[in-house]
């Protein structure tokens, strides 16, 4: 599987886990997947730029309209699944949630008035309960979905065609939306990276980003540390501008500090 190194590594990891459990249960004594060298993986860092975000937002309505023309009946499974898929993608983009967490979300996990989404441990990758504070656009999205829910469904993204009762995948919708938005080499999971990059560029701390993404280890969030370079450079640039202005005898913007009884 050298032509698909990422998939090969995931398969080895899965096999190793299976054999480890077999050892634990007393079925075998040795793990044949131990010691197999993994392929080198380059860190994948793909984020939406501003223009791509604009095109992505426009492609949501374009996709739903396209499906509506193909399946005119508004109560058709195809149309309902298309609407659910778009709403799921929007929720992922606005919260940084993992795809599986969003698709399996149930209404009892949400306190919309308080703007809180509590993901149960059974739904999270870390196997720990994750409490998320929702932004106003996310609250508006979820609130609108609840108001339009006529069937009293258990799931936010129900699907009559799925044995689980909710959407299991976004591949078809995502592929078409990417075509309409003219965006290449971008996965659903990259919306999570984009969420983190926007937070970092806005000056949010790694602690805050980690809490919103549900990371349990600071090292997991540290991959986004380099995204702080631009706002830090801008801030440092103001100091340089002040000295340059002073050297030329010009005034510079001065930020007055609050008076304090303590001195450093």
Secondary structure, 3 states (H helix, E strand, C coil): CHHHHHHHHHHHHHHHHHHHHHHHCCCCCCCCCCCCCCCCCCCCCCCCCHHHHHHHHHHHHHHHHHHHHHCCCCCCHHHHHHHHHHHHHHHHHHHCCCHHHHHCCEHHHEECCCCEEEECHHHCCCCCCEEEECCHHHHHHHHHHHHHCCCCCCECCECCCCCCCECCCCHHHHHHHHHHHCCCCCCCCHHHHHHHHHHHHCCCCHHHHHHHHCCCCHHHHHHHHHHHHHHHHHHHHHHHHHHHHHHCCCCCCCCCCCCCCCCC
